[in-house]
């Protein structure tokens, strides 16, 4: 048994996978499923999920319940399920949380058991797909965040760029197509057992209470072949959020900044030097695209549409960029 700390043990695996993916962009990994039930990978996955806390899923099992039962025993049983290929994801519990605009956002809560397996998959797959992502893609990446995306926008403004399009993928989580998504994964992964797991998570039933308080399960995602619950470790799978739109938005003389179903495109074609602006002059953003604010733009590479939200430097409450 290795005496190395968990992070270091799993880090060696992730480093090897990342190096292979980086060195061979066309390589498809064919033997990954067994890495999910490695004791060190599962234990680290559990610890990360434990650190995130989170509510119980449809089985009502909490971390306190698991630890009373014995976390080691619980992990060994989960490892055996994965090893014997009898593991099956359970339905996702849906709750509704309020948004700043007064509307509600659906939040999917997988069981802790499913979150741990999803986290194990993230530990393995993230290292591979990270090698393919572009610098402007900030979502669901180690060392990157929404704050980093904001800093990049500020950097471009400081460099003299002025024309900004703020766009949002409309209904991204509800309408992301499974077939295209699985094609993105299969471009790098040929392990059929792991591909099957990803598909099962995408198609997991959703359980929620109706207006009378009765629990109802629906299978819309599986029936329609699109959509994924928002809120789990891998929903959308951490490896996927930028894949369908990455190539689409990076056009000549533009600088896209993605996070995660949201992007900002600074059009280099409309570049205006900072030296051409009088000191202290407010920056007026033009409707650079030929579409008015609020117009849906059909995206041929991906079924959801872009909705142009604004052409302003102040993007939402408390978020404003300044020229220096």
URPE-V936089 format. One record per pair of residues at least 24 apart in sequence whose ideal C-beta (glycine too) atoms are under 8 Angstrom apart, sorted by the first residue. I is the first residue (numbers start at 1). J is the second residue. If there is no record, write none. Layout:
# URPE-V936089
I&J, I&J
This chain:
# URPE-V936089
2&40, 6&40, 6&43, 6&44, 6&47, 7&44, 9&40, 9&44, 10&40, 10&41, 10&44, 10&123, 13&38, 13&41, 13&124, 13&127, 14&123, 14&124, 14&126, 14&127, 15&127, 17&124, 17&127, 17&128, 18&127, 18&128, 18&130, 18&131, 20&128, 21&127, 21&128, 21&129, 21&130, 21&131, 21&132, 21&188, 22&131, 25&131, 25&132, 27&188, 28&186, 28&187, 28&188, 28&189, 28&190, 29&128, 29&188, 29&189, 29&190, 29&191, 30&190, 30&191, 31&191, 32&124, 32&125, 32&189, 32&191, 32&194, 33&191, 33&193, 33&194, 33&197, 34&83, 35&124, 36&82, 36&117, 36&120, 36&121, 36&124, 36&194, 36&197, 37&78, 37&79, 37&82, 37&83, 37&120, 39&75, 39&79, 41&120, 41&123, 41&124, 42&75, 42&78, 42&79, 42&116, 42&120, 43&75, 44&123, 45&116, 45&117, 45&119, 45&120, 45&122, 45&123, 46&71, 46&75, 46&116, 46&119, 48&119, 49&112, 49&115, 49&116, 49&119, 49&233, 54&109, 54&112, 54&115, 55&93, 55&95, 55&109, 56&93, 56&109, 56&111, 56&112, 57&90, 57&91, 57&92, 57&93, 57&109, 57&110, 57&111, 57&112, 57&113, 57&114, 57&115, 58&90, 58&91, 58&92, 58&93, 58&111, 58&207, 59&90, 59&111, 59&113, 61&111, 61&112, 61&113, 62&112, 63&112, 66&112, 75&116, 78&113, 78&116, 78&117, 82&117, 85&193, 87&117, 87&197, 88&200, 89&114, 89&117, 89&200, 89&201, 89&204, 90&114, 90&204, 91&204, 91&205, 91&206, 91&207, 91&217, 92&204, 92&205, 92&206, 92&207, 92&229, 92&232, 92&235, 93&206, 93&207, 93&208, 94&206, 94&207, 94&208, 94&229, 95&208, 100&317, 105&230, 106&229, 106&230, 106&231, 107&230, 107&231, 108&206, 108&229, 108&230, 108&231, 108&232, 108&235, 109&231, 109&232, 110&204, 110&229, 110&232, 110&233, 110&235, 114&201, 114&204, 114&232, 115&232, 115&233, 117&197, 118&201, 118&232, 118&233, 118&234, 118&235, 118&237, 119&233, 119&234, 121&194, 121&197, 121&198, 121&234, 121&237, 122&233, 122&234, 122&237, 122&238, 122&239, 125&189, 125&194, 125&237, 125&238, 125&239, 126&238, 126&239, 128&188, 128&189, 128&239, 129&188, 129&239, 129&240, 129&243, 132&188, 133&242, 133&246, 134&242, 134&246, 134&250, 136&250, 136&255, 136&256, 136&257, 136&258, 137&242, 137&246, 137&258, 138&257, 138&258, 138&259, 138&260, 139&241, 139&242, 139&258, 139&259, 139&260, 139&261, 140&238, 140&241, 140&260, 145&259, 146&259, 149&257, 149&258, 149&259, 149&264, 150&319, 150&321, 152&257, 153&257, 153&264, 153&266, 153&321, 154&321, 156&255, 156&257, 156&266, 157&313, 157&321, 157&323, 158&274, 158&323, 158&324, 159&274, 160&271, 160&272, 160&273, 160&274, 160&275, 161&255, 161&266, 161&268, 161&271, 162&270, 162&271, 162&272, 162&277, 162&283, 162&285, 163&266, 163&267, 163&270, 163&271, 163&272, 163&285, 163&286, 163&288, 163&311, 164&264, 164&265, 164&266, 164&267, 164&285, 164&311, 164&312, 164&313, 165&264, 165&265, 165&266, 165&267, 165&288, 165&289, 165&308, 165&311, 166&264, 166&308, 166&309, 166&310, 166&311, 166&312, 166&315, 167&262, 167&263, 167&264, 167&265, 167&297, 167&306, 167&307, 167&308, 167&309, 168&261, 168&262, 168&263, 168&306, 168&307, 168&309, 169&245, 169&261, 169&262, 169&263, 169&302, 169&304, 169&305, 169&306, 169&307, 170&296, 170&304, 170&305, 170&306, 170&307, 171&304, 172&261, 172&304, 173&227, 173&228, 173&229, 173&230, 173&235, 173&236, 173&261, 174&226, 174&227, 175&226, 175&227, 175&303, 175&304, 176&226, 176&227, 176&228, 176&236, 176&244, 176&302, 176&303, 176&304, 177&225, 177&226, 177&302, 177&303, 178&202, 178&203, 178&221, 178&225, 178&226, 179&225, 180&244, 180&302, 180&303, 181&236, 181&237, 181&240, 181&243, 181&244, 184&240, 184&243, 184&244, 185&237, 185&239, 185&240, 198&234, 198&237, 201&228, 201&232, 201&234, 201&235, 201&237, 202&228, 204&229, 226&303, 244&301, 244&302, 245&299, 245&301, 245&302, 247&301, 248&299, 248&301, 248&302, 264&315, 274&323, 277&323, 283&313, 283&323, 285&311, 285&312, 285&313, 286&311, 287&311
